[in-house]
Amino acid sequence: MQIDGMLRQESGQRGATERIGRLFRPESVAIIGASQKGGFATDILTNIKKWGFSGEVFAVNPRYDQIGGVPCFPSLSAIPHPVGLAIIAIPSKAIPAVLDDCAAAGVRAVQIISSGFAEQAGEGATKQRSLTEWAERTGIPVVGPNCFGFMNAANRLMAVPLDFHSMKAGGISAILQSGTLVFSLIVPLLARQIGIGRVVTVGNEACIDVADFIDYFVEEEETRVITCYCEQIKRPLEFIKACEHAADKGKPIVMIKVGRSESARQAALAHTGSLVGSDVAIDAALKKLGVIRVDTVDDLIETAAALSSTKRPHGRRVAFASFSGTAVSMLSDFADSCGIEFPPLPAPVKARLKEVFPEFGNLSNPLDLTAQGDYDTRIIDESLSALATCGAYDVVVWGRSFPSYLDMRSALGQALARAAAAAPEVVFSVMSLAGGHFYTALDPKYPMVEPKADFDGMPFLQGMAPGLKALSALIGYAEFLRNRKPSNRLSSQWGRRSAYYSEAVRIIREAKGDVLTEREGKRLLALYGLPITREALATGADEAARIAQTLNFPVVMKVESAEIVHKTDVGGVILNIPSAEKAAEAFEQIMASVRSHRPEAKIAGVVVQEMAKSGPEIMLGATFDPQFGPVIAFGLGGIWVEALKDVQVLLPPFDAADVQSAIGRLRGASVLRGARGRAKTDLDGLADCIVKFSTLCTDVANEIGEIDINPVILSANGAGLTAVDCLIVKKKRKGV
């Protein structure tokens, strides 16, 4: 059955890929809505004609016989040739009749530029549903509506309404939910002679969405990097599988993802919800999938340029060299924020360079060759050769003041070429400290070097901040590919159930309130093997005293009420109770205080609980994102959790090694490892606990809205841990 399902999935992917191929490789194109008066559709027609599309081009408008020299017909059915692609740019109310004409004429693919669908209130959603049903009924792929067109540089099909000054086919393809970004992204790349593959604007994604196009570009041989601008992720599971498909093929995805869901703005009962909103979930999901998330168009451009390289670094060790002391100072200050480190020069490299450097030179990494290096070719040659061949660096970057043409016949160009040839395992890059795609436009005699021309495909990077972030993304993506685990695919959590699933659901559904009591919650934790405190419920003072006698003093006592979430706010918690007599007094004190603060609340009694021994406190919790499922967060806990906000986020499935790596990224990791002579804590036990917790969360994802365990106390003797308190909120059902 599993093999049959995989075969059906692969068949579906091949079918979607074939249908999208009709869009980019049609034998002919018809533009519906073009006019001699001009307009959106006419601009698309003009561009297709200007750039020399290899197939036939027609216009459809009953008012004309020709538009701009292109033959015009009253309908698609009237065209005496097969129509591969229909591009529709007419009012939305007229589109149903045109779609019927598409079906009658045997059109193989459709893109709808027109707006007036689900992006508008009222009947727009009904129109879009009808469009989706038509596409499903006819099997004709439809892109859009409410989009900006598309491009295929390989066959010169420039079906967008704005013109370009140049065009070059290449390996960067784009999927955009914003039409205006076509120019913002494409023009700077073309200005640098970086080639474009396919570009599509998806609009409302009524029939074909971002996931479909990612799958298509992954299978397309010419595409090396997939860039995206996303405002929504329409089908999360299909998106996840498409991104995993891209990672399997080693094709990086660079994405701007905007938008915040309503759930992220709602107040949360537990700490976890206030720390882990939906955007944090999206960020964690993209990281797990290997998608490089960026925030600006400049970062999108530079990161795509860096990842278009044919090489991947073997590690994170970066060396930087330039003629500028200013560059050295600025880079040293800024690089750390981008995740870039510059390991010091090895002693043999220093000794080698000391022979050629002037006395006033400073031998360090980043390396300032000084202005003298611009005149003394030995300094350039020895520096680049030493950095490349010493075995201490995975990436060597040459820094320039501004983005301009690099003459490979110059002393610098030849030194770079020799160093790159001598160390083929090292990735070389040239980076300008200043950005400025305008330089080539100001002086066309000095174009940027095309990425594949030199240094095994590594392009120039423009601007210190975007360039360093792009370099960090290149290094990070190479690490991601090396460290991927087939067993930890995000898509594999869908439908996964452990042996504890049925009992866990029973515990949750039998709980009467919307919030589980602490004891109910701990039953759930214990089911999955999480260590909890010993405790029992007392309904009277004498019973509290008897229970306390069975536990080790001191004990803690807490009110139990499904209606009271934050017990300390109503005087419902007393710590360090030393004896049975004091336990009886504490019972009466808690009941009086709670009844005073919350007279209407139903109180089940008071829980008498053993006190965990003091030690570092961890917050462990989860929210359940509607798109990506359980989002596990942990960090230093107790009363400081929201103040410190020192948390790491993981999405199941993951293993203990993944947790250990995340623990190391906490700012307070040194506290857990025994800083200032304190005992080391049981980090292996903590990692095991978090893995078990993730199994629980995967099982109950459809039942629970939020879980907060705060604190988990790590034993000060370095062995063991205990979940002291927990809050579990049931998922809100629709309509409730």
N, C-alpha and C positions, 0 to 999 in steps of 0.2 A: 504493500500500500504506500509506503514512504517513497519507494522508487517511482511508482506511478505518479505520485504528487510532484516529485522533482521533475519528471519528464514533462508533465503538463505545464509546470512553471516555465521550464526552458522553452517549450513550444510557444507559450504565451509571449515570452520575451522576444523570441524570433519574429513572431507575428507583429508585435508592436514596432520592432526595429524596421521591418519591411515596410510597414505603413508610413512611418516617419520618413523613410527613405524616399517615398513618393513626393514628399514636400520639397526636399532638397535637390532631387534629381529628376524633375519632370521633363518629358519630351517636348512639352509646350506649355505656355502660360496664357491665361485669359484674365484680363482686368475688368471687373464689373463695376461700373461707376465712373470710369474715366470720361472726361468731357473736354471739348475744345475751349471751354471757359477756364480750365485749370482746376486745381484742387488737389486733395490728398491722393486720390486714385490716379490722377494724371501725373503727379510727381513720381509715383511708383513706376508707372508706365515709362516715363521719360528716363528714369535711371536704368531700368532693365534694358531699354534700347541703347542707351549711351555706353554701357559697360560691355556690350557685345555678348549677351546671353547666347549660349550655343544652340538653343532650341528656337521654336517659332513663338511669336508673340502676337496676341490678338486683344482687341478691346471689345467690350460689350456695352452698347448703348443704342437704343432704337432711333436716336435722333441723327446719327452720323454714319457716313460710309467709311471714314478714316479719321484718325486722331494722331496728329504729329507724324504722319507717314505710316502709321500702323493700321492695318485693315480693321474695320469695326463692323460688328454684326448685331442684329436686334436681340439675339438670345444665344445662349451656349449651344442649343440644339441646331442653330442655323450655321454654326462653324463647320466647314466641310473637312475638318481634320480632327483627329482625337485630341482631347484636352487633358493634359496631365494634371494641371493645377489651376484652380479658380481662386482668384484673390478678390474678395467682395468688400466694397467700400461704398455702401448705399445706406439709406435710413433703415433702421432695424425692422420697421413694419413691412418693408418690401422684401425682406430676406426669405421668408418661407417660400414664396413663389420661385425665387432664384434657386433655392435648394432643390425644389422639385425639378427644375430645369437641369441642375447638376446631375441628379440621378438619371434623368432621361437621356442626357448626353454622354453618360458613362465617364464623368469626371473622376479622376483617381484620388484627388486630395483637395482640401479646401482650407483657405485661411480667411477669417472674417476680421477685418480691420474695424468695422463699425462698432460703436458703443450702443447703449440703450438696453443692456441685458441686466444680469444680476447685480452689477455695480450700482444700479439705480433702484430706488424704492418703487413700490407698486407692482405693475405687471412685468417688470424686467425679469424677475426670477422665473415667472411662468414661461416667458420667451426662451430663457436659457434651458429650462427643463425640456422644452419642445425640441430645442437644438440638439441636446444630448440624446434624446430618444431617436431623433432622425439619424444621427451618426451611428448609433447602435443598430438601428434597423437596416441601414444601407451598407454598413461596413466601410464607409468612406471616412477617413481621418479628417478631423476638423481642428484647426489651431485657432485659439482665441475664444470668444470675440474680444473686442475692446483692446486691441493690440496695435503694434507699430510696424509690423512686417518682419522680414527675415532676410538673411544673406547667405550665399554660398560662394566664397571666393574662387573655389576650384572651377566652377562652370560659369562664373561671372553673372550669377543670378542675384542682382542687387535690388531686392524687392522691398525697399524702404523709401520713404518720401523725401529724404534729405540726401544731398550729394556729398561725395568725397573727392578730394583732390588727387588721391592715389589709391591703389589697391594692390595688395600682395597676399597671395595664398600662403597659409602657414598652419601652425599647430595649436593655436589658442582659439577655442570655441566658447561661445557664451549663451547662457539661458537667462533671460531677463524678464522680470515682471514690471519693468519700467521702460517705456519706449525712449525717453530722453537719454537714458544711459547708453544707448547705441553709439551716439557720437562721443559722449564723455569717455567711453572706454576705447572705442575703435580708433579715433583720430590720433591720440597720443601714441598708440602702438604702431600705427602705420607711419607716423612721423619718424619713428626710430627704426623703420624697416623691419619691424617684427610682424611676421605674417599672421593673417587671420584665417581661421577655418570656417566654421559655420556660426551664425548668430541667429537666434530666434527670440522673439518677444511673445510671451505666452498669454498675456492678458488675463482673462477670467478663468482660464484652464477648464473650460466647460467639458472638454472631451479628452484632451491630452495635457498632461501636467509636467512639472519639473522632473519628477521621477522617471517618466517615460523618456524624456530627452537626455537625462543623464545616462540611462541604459543605452540609448542610441549612440551617444558620443563615445561611450566606453568601447563599444564594438567597432567604431569607425577608426580605421588604421591611422588616418592623418592627424587626428586630434591627440595632442600630448597633454594639454591642460584644459580643464573645464572650469569656466568662471560662471558665477551665478549671482543674481540679485533676487532675493526672495522676500516677499511680504507675507507669505503663508506657506505652510507645508500641508497640502491638501490630503494626501494619503500617507500617513506616517510610516506604516509598515513597508509599503512599496518604495518610499523614499529611502528608508534604512537599507533595504535590500539592494537598491540601485547604488547607494554609496559603498556598500560592502563589495558589490560587483566591481566598482571603480578601483577599490583598494586591492582586490584580487589581481587586477590587471596592472597595478602600479601607476594608475592615472590619477593625479592629484585634482581635487576640487577646491577652488578658492571661492569663498562665498561672503557676500554682505547679506546678513539676515537682520531685518528690521522688524519692529512691532513688539508690543507687549500685550499679553492676554489679560482679560478682565480678572481671571483668578489670581494673577500676580498682585493685583491692587487690593484684593479683599483682605481684611484683617484675619489673622490666624490665631487660633487658641494656643498653639504650642510654639516653642522657640523655632523649630525647624521651618515652619511656614514663613516666619518673618525673615529667615536667612536664605531660603531656597525658593524664590519665585519661579515662574515658568521660564523666564529668560535664562536663569541659571540652568534649568533642565535642558533647554535647547543647546546652551553652550557645552554642557557636559556630553550631550548626545553627539554633537558635531565632533568634539574631541575624540570620543570613543570610535567614531566612524572614520577618523582621519581627515575630516573636512577642515580646511584652514579658514577660520572665520576672521574677517577683517572689518574695519569700521568705515573706511573712506575709499573713494574711488582711486585716489593716489596709491593707497596700500593695495588695492585690488590689482592695479596695473603692475606695480613693482613685484608683487608676490607672484603673479602669473608669469612675469618675465623671468624671474629667478627659477621657477619650477619648470619652465620650458626647457631648461638645461637638459642635455642628454646624460648628465652624470649626477650621482647622488653622493654626498659626503659620507665617509665611513665613521665619522665621529664629530664631536662638537668643538674641537680645538681649532681656533681661528688665529691667524697671523695677519696683521695689517701693516702696510708700508706706504709711505708717501713722501713727497718733498716738503711737507708742511708740518711745522711744529704745532700750529693751531689745530690741525686735524687730529693730531695725537691727543691733545688736551681735551678737545670736544668729545672725541670717541670714548676716551677713558671715562668721562663723566656720564655719557648717555648709554653706552652699550649694555650695562647691567640691566637697565629697565626693559631692554629688548630680549633679554635672555642670552646675550652674547658674552662670552668670556675670552680673554686674551691671555693664555698661559705664558709665563715668562720665557725669555730666550734661554735655551740650553747653554751650558758653559762652552761647549765646542763651537757653537754658532757665534757666541760673543767673541771668542778668541779669533775666529776666522775673520769676523767683520772689523775687529780692532786693527787689523793689518791695513785696511783700506779706508776706514772712516777718519775724518778730520778730528783733531783733538777736542774740539768743542762739541762733537757729536755725542748723543745720548743713546746708548745701546739698550733698547727696551722693546717691548711689544705692547702697544703699537710702536712701529719703528719709524723714526724721522730720519730720512736720508739726508736732510738739510739741503739748502739751496746748492751746495757744492755738488751734490749728487746729480743735479741736472746737467753738470758740465763734465763730470768724471764718470765715464762709462763703467769703470771698474766697480764703483760703489753700487751702481744699479745692478750689474751682472752678479756680483758676489752676494748682494743682499737677497735678491730674488732666488738665486740658486740655493743659497744656504737655507732660506725659509722652506723652500719646496722639498729639498732632499734630506733634511735632517731627521725626518721621521717623527717630528714633534707636533706637526700640524696637519689637519685634514682639509682646511680651507685657507687659501692665501688670497688676500684682497689688496688690490692696488687702488689707492685713493687719489682722486683728481679734484681740482677746485670746482669745476663746473662741467656739465655734460656737453661734450663736443667730440668731434672726430679724433680717433687715435690712429696716427700714421704707423702702421705695422712695419714700415721700413726704417723708422727712427730707431735710435739706440734703445729707448724704452720699449718700443714694440718688439724689437728683436730679442731683448732680454726676457720679456714676458713669454714669448714664443719658445725660447730655449728652456726656460724653467718649467713651463707646462709640459714640454716634450720629455724632460728629464724625470718628471714625477707624474706619470699618468694617473696614479691613484688619488692625487690631490686635485681638488676643485679650485679653479682660478676664477676670480671675478674682478671687474673694474667698477668702482663706485665713485660717483661724484658727491661732493659734500652738499652742493646746491642742486635742487631740482630745477626743472624748467624745460618742458617739452617744446618751448618756443625757440630754442636756440637754432634748431635745424631750419625752422621757417625763416628766421632772420638771415641766415647765411646758408643757402642751399648747396654751396660748394663743399660744406663739411657735414655730410650726413652721418647719422649714427651707424655703428657697425651692426650688421645683421647677426642675431645670436649664434647661428651655426658657423659663422665665418671663422671665429677664433676661439681658443680656449675650450675646445670640445663642447661648444654649444652654450656656454655661459654668457648671457648678455651683459651689457652695461646696466648698472642700477643707478637710478637718479634720486638724489636727496639722501642725507644722512639718516633721518628718521625712517622714511619708507624703505630705504635700502637695507638698513640693519634689520628691520622687522621682516623684510622679505628673505634676507639671508637666514634669519632665525627660523622662518617657516620652512625653508629648504632643508635645513639641518633637522628640524623637528619631524618633517615628513619622512625623511630617510630613517630616523629612529623609529617612527611609527611602523614603517614597513618591516624593519628588522624584528620588532618586538611583538608583532601581531600573533594572537593565539587563536587557532581555529575553534577552540572550545568556548571562547568568550565572545562570540558574535552577538551583537545586540538583538538581531532578529530571532535568535534562538530562544529568547525568553517568552515569546508569544506562545501561549498554550502550554508552557512548561508547568508541571505540577509535581510536588514532592509527595512522599508517603503520608505526610501530616496534613495534607490539604483538607480532607473531609472533616477531620476533627477541629481544625482551625476555623473553618466556616461555621461549624456548629457552635463553638464558643462565642463567636462574634454575634451570630444571629440570636442566640439565647439571651444576650445582654439586653436589658430592657431599655436603657437610655441611649441617647445618641452618642454619649461618651462612655466608654467602658470604665468601670471602677478600676482602681489600681490593682486589686486582687484578680479581677477578670483579665486585665491586661497581662499580669504576670503569669497567669495560667497559660496564656498564649506564648509568652516568651519561653517558659519552661518547656513547652511542647517541642520547641525547636532546639533545645539544649542550651539556651542562654542561662547563665548562672543568676539566680535571684536570691533575695533574702528570705529567711524563714519568718513566717508571720501567721497570725490568725485573727479572726474578727471577734471582738467582745461587744456584747450588747448591754453590759452592766459593769459597775465598778469592781465587784467581786470577781467576775469572770476575767476582767482585764488583769487583776492581780494574779489569778491562777495561771493565765497564759504567760505572763511575764516571768513567772517562776520557772517555766519550762525552757526559757531562752537564756542566753548569756547576757548578764547585765554589762553595760547599760543597754536600755531599749529605747526605741522611738515609738511614739503613738500618733496616729493620723486619723482624722475623721474620714468615714466612707460615705459618700453621697454621689450619685450619678449627676446631681445638679450642681455640684461644687467642683470646679476644675482646679482653681488656684487655692489650695487649702490654707496656705500661710496668710492669705489676705483676710481670712475670717477667724484667725486664731485656732486653726484646726490642726496644728502640728506642734508637738513638744518633743524635744531631743534630750538625750543624756539622762534618762530616767534611771535612777540607781537601784531601786528596790521595788518589791511588790506593793508596799504601802504607798510609795510615791506614784506607782502606776494607777492605783485606785483613785488617788487625788487627781491625777492627770486626766483620767476619764471624765470626771465631773467637770473639771476646768474646761476641757475641749467642748463638751456638750453645751455648757453654758455660753461659752463664747460664740459658738456657731449659731445657736438659737437666737442669740442677741443680734448677730449680723444678718442672718438669713432665716428668719422665723418661718418662712414658707417652704423651705427646702425639706425634702424627705431624707432622713438620716438613717442609714442601715445600722450604724454603730461606729466603733472605733477600732482600727487595726493596730494590733500590738506587734511590733516588728523588731527583729534583732538589728542592732546598729552595725553597719559595715565599718571596718577599721579605716582610719584616715589614710589618704593617699591621693595622688593626682586624680582629678575628676574629668571624665569624658562625656560629652553630649553625643548621643547617637540617635538619629531620627530619619524619617522618610516622609516625603510628600509623594503624591501619585499624579504625575503629569498626564493629562488626557491624551497626549500624543505619544509620549515616550515611556510611559509606565513609571515604575518605582524610581525615585531619585533619592539615593542614600547620602546622608550628610553626617559627618562626625568632626569633632574638634574638641579643644579644651572646653570643659563644661562648667557645671555649677552655676553660681550667680553671675559669672562673668561672660557667659556664652554670647549674649547679644552685644555686650560692650566690646569684646575682643573681636568677634566675627572671624575668628581664626578657624575656618572650616575647610574641609576637602569634600568634594562631591564625586560620587561614583554611580554609574548605572549598571545594574546586573545584566548579564552574568559577569562575575569577576572572581578571582581566587586570592589566596592569602598573600601571594607575592605582589599582586596589584595593590592590596591594602597596605602592605609594608612600604611600597613605593610612595603611596599617598600620605602615609604617616610622616615620611621623610620630608614632605613638602609643607607640613605645618610649620608656622613660624615658631610655635612652642614645642617643636619636636625635641629640643634639647632637654626640656623639663621631663619628658617621658623617658629619656635615655639616661637620666641621672645626673643632671647638671649640678655643679658646685658640691660634688661629693655625695649627693643623695643616691639612694639605691635605684638601680634600674628597674623599670616596671616590666610587667609581663606583656611585651609587645606581640609575641607569638600568640598568646591567649587572646589578646585584643583583636588581632587579625582574624583568628578563627571565629570569634564572637561576631564580628561584622559580616563575615561570609555567611554564617548561619542566619543572621538577621536579614541578609539579602534574600535568602531562600524563603523566609517567612513573608517578606514583602512581595516577592514575585507570586507566591501562592494567593495572597489576600488582596491583590491589586484591585479587584472588582468590589471588594467589601469595605475597604478602609480608605479614608480621605487623608489621614495623617497619623503618624506615630512619633512620639517623642520620649526617649529614655534619657532622663537627666536627673542625677548623674549615673554613669557607670563608674564605680570607684575602683581604681587599680591599686592592688595591695602594695603597701610601702616596702614589703620584704621581697618584692620582685616576682612573686608567684601568685597568680590568681586575680580575679576581678569579680565584681558583683554589680548587677543592675539594681539600683536602689529604688528608683521611682519611675513610673511610666504613665503616659497619657496617650490613649488611643481613641481617635475620633472616627466614627462610622462615615462612610461615603454618603453624601446627600443624594437621594434619588430624584430623578427628574419629576417635576410636578409636585414635589413635597416642600 
